[in-house]
Amino acid sequence: AQSVAQPEDQVNVAEGNPLTVKCTYSVSGNPYLFWYVQYPNRGLQFLLKYITGDNLVKGSYGFEAEFNKSQTSFHLKKPSALVSDSALYFCAVRYRGRRALTFGSGTRLQVQP
Amino acid sequence: SQTIHQWPATLVQPVGSPLSLECTVEGTSNPNLYWYRQAAGRGLQLLFYSVGIGQISSEVPQNLSASRPQDRQFILSSKKLLLSDSGFYLCAWSLGEGWTEAFFGQGTRLTVV
């Protein structure tokens, strides 16, 4: 089955420290991978995507993600976390033959001041 | 620029009552349209998607239906709501061709009582 997994329900990090939110995928061929953020009672906001090319993708609000084909991972990173980064983060994959995104279960990021 | 509107933002409905949630997109033509449901503030489940007027694909059997009467209008309906229909409903759109990200509306919080 083609899917995406976020192994951590919650990630806690102190403000100013680097953060990583993990995502692994299970899909044949070349996947198209995405990260979204959701604030309470709001829709999802697009952060970044990997389609092809450079494995390090830069996105909105200082976030970046690294595509690692050998480890089938697409972890979200930020060098210095802000309290305002606290939110729910979703990894998603789009694979051939489907027009819709398949989402992971989400990871809640809590940045402590 | 493209925008997506989804309403109402919140809705409380009694069991057995009908439902109609509306989503419209502006600034693009022939988008792909999607309805997702998010339960308990976590993972997103794809309910329906549409690649054109009158073309609806259903992902899971359920008490809901969708319609696309116009190119940029997507409606989620039910004839009789169940308690289990409670959740956060998200409409999204993406470009019709090519591998692109999806853009989400602000969501509707539905509580069936």
Interface residues (C-beta under 8 A of the other chain):
Chain A: Y32 F34 Y36 N41 R42 G43 L44 Q45 F46 K49 I51 L88 F90 R94 R99 A100 L101 T102 F103 G104 S105 G106
Chain B: Q6 N32 Y34 Y36 G41 R42 G43 L44 L46 Y49 V51 E59 F88 L90 A92 S94 W99 E101 A102 F103 F104 G105 Q106 G107 R109
